[in-house]
Amino acid sequence: MLLESIMVSQWTGKLRQLRRVRRSLDTESAATLASCIDYCNVLLAGAPKATTDKLQRLLNAAARLLSGTKKFDRGLSQLMHVDLHWLDVPERVIRYDAIR
């Protein structure tokens, strides 16, 4: 999917820039990434697992950036679900598709 590739590459670059100012970030700053993925949920309905996996990795990177954890630290799913109240990408697609 072309849209998914463009979106992942743009947000990967933005996350790299945000790492420089990590100390001044809050959850509202990273919520823009989640809302961007939510904006494209209509296009993600019925998308292959490879597509949603790429976007899930992007959300994981944003959560790690907020929390200051490393890539292989434990507890990322608890951080995303309990602390940030973020759903996984497939769950987001199903939820927002049901709302429509």
C-alpha positions as CSV (number, residue, x, y, z in Angstrom):
1,M,0.0,0.0,0.0
2,L,1.4,3.3,-1.0
3,L,-0.3,5.4,1.6
4,E,1.0,3.2,4.4
5,S,4.6,3.4,3.2
6,I,4.4,7.2,2.9
7,M,2.8,7.5,6.3
8,V,5.3,5.2,8.0
9,S,8.3,7.0,6.5
10,Q,7.0,10.5,7.4
11,W,6.2,9.6,11.0
12,T,9.5,7.7,11.4
13,G,11.3,10.9,10.5
14,K,9.2,12.9,12.9
15,L,9.8,10.5,15.7
16,R,13.5,10.9,15.2
17,Q,13.2,14.6,15.4
18,L,11.1,14.3,18.6
19,R,13.7,12.2,20.3
20,R,15.9,15.4,20.5
21,V,13.3,17.2,22.6
22,R,12.1,14.1,24.5
23,R,12.2,15.7,27.9
24,S,9.6,18.3,26.9
25,L,7.1,15.8,25.4
26,D,3.8,14.9,27.0
27,T,1.1,12.5,26.1
28,E,-0.7,15.1,24.1
29,S,2.3,15.6,21.8
30,A,2.4,11.9,20.9
31,A,-1.4,11.7,20.6
32,T,-1.0,13.3,17.2
33,L,0.5,10.2,15.8
34,A,-2.4,8.1,17.1
35,S,-4.9,10.5,15.7
36,C,-3.2,10.4,12.3
37,I,-3.4,6.6,12.2
38,D,-7.1,6.9,13.3
39,Y,-7.7,9.3,10.4
40,C,-6.7,6.6,7.9
41,N,-8.7,3.8,9.6
42,V,-11.2,3.7,6.7
43,L,-8.4,2.8,4.4
44,L,-7.0,0.2,6.8
45,A,-10.2,-1.8,7.0
46,G,-9.4,-5.2,5.4
47,A,-5.7,-4.3,5.0
48,P,-3.2,-7.2,5.2
49,K,-1.5,-8.0,8.5
50,A,1.9,-6.7,7.1
51,T,0.4,-3.2,6.8
52,T,-1.1,-3.1,10.3
53,D,2.2,-4.6,11.7
54,K,4.2,-1.6,10.2
55,L,1.8,0.9,11.8
56,Q,1.9,-1.1,15.1
57,R,5.7,-0.8,15.2
58,L,5.3,2.9,14.6
59,L,2.9,3.2,17.6
60,N,5.2,1.1,19.7
61,A,8.1,3.5,18.9
62,A,6.0,6.5,19.9
63,A,5.1,4.8,23.2
64,R,8.8,4.0,23.8
65,L,9.7,7.6,23.0
66,L,7.1,8.9,25.6
67,S,8.2,6.6,28.3
68,G,11.9,6.7,27.7
69,T,12.1,2.9,27.5
70,K,14.5,0.9,25.2
71,K,13.4,-1.3,22.4
72,F,13.6,-4.6,24.3
73,D,12.4,-3.4,27.7
74,R,9.4,-5.2,29.1
75,G,6.0,-3.8,29.8
76,L,5.3,-1.9,26.5
77,S,1.8,-3.3,26.1
78,Q,0.9,-2.3,29.6
79,L,2.2,1.2,29.0
80,M,0.2,1.5,25.8
81,H,-3.0,0.0,27.1
82,V,-3.1,1.1,30.7
83,D,-1.1,4.3,30.9
84,L,-1.7,5.9,27.4
85,H,-5.1,4.3,26.8
86,W,-4.0,3.4,23.2
87,L,-5.4,0.4,21.3
88,D,-3.4,-1.8,19.0
89,V,-3.8,-0.9,15.3
90,P,-6.1,-3.8,14.4
91,E,-8.3,-3.0,17.4
92,R,-8.4,0.7,16.4
93,V,-9.6,-0.2,12.9
94,I,-12.3,-2.5,14.2
95,R,-13.5,0.1,16.8
96,Y,-13.6,3.1,14.5
97,D,-15.1,1.0,11.7
98,A,-17.9,0.0,14.1
99,I,-18.5,3.6,15.1
100,R,-19.0,4.7,11.5
